Amino acid sequence: MIKKWCRAFAELNYWLKIIWIFCCAGAFINLLLICRDLANGGILLRLHIGFFILYIGQVVFILLKERMVFVLSLLQALLAFVSNLDFTFVPVVRVAGHLIYSVSGGLSLEALDVYKYVLVSFCLTAELLKTWLLYDLIPSAKKQTDEENSSEIPAESTQL
């Protein structure tokens, strides 16, 4: 079973591998947040469980090469935009934010408001780009079966 999952990961496109790794990281972070909420009686437990399910669904469906995984990604983008919480590429943006903060030496309140707006805009754009990549790079079921059928045709029958 593990070999099957490893082979499926190895067959993924480069961009799909990056998306898959970020989805695994998001699932792990949300699992930690769920544990914290359970220990402290947090009010965001349902939200973290929802994002955990979305991330795990994306991890599994990417490995299964299910094209409709883009629907889960789009749902995540909409929920993250509404809640300003859990975009897939927030860790990258946080690192960039720390670099900007260390270079600038401190930000005013107005600059922080602008930074938050830019952060959310960038994260939503990256999330929608991820959704498009999932739709574009994973072939449809019909195309997958056509490719499998064409590879099974013996070479003798194609020659005239």
Secondary structure, DSSP 4 states (H G I P E B T S, - for coil): -HHHHHHHHHTS-HHHHHHHHHHHHHHHHHHHHHHHHHHHT-TTHHHHHHHHHHHHHHHHHHHTT-TTHHHHHHHHHHHHHHHT---TTHHHHHHHHHHHHHHHT---HHHHHHHHHHHHHHHHHHHHHHHHHHHHHSPPHHHHHHHHHHHHS-HHHH--
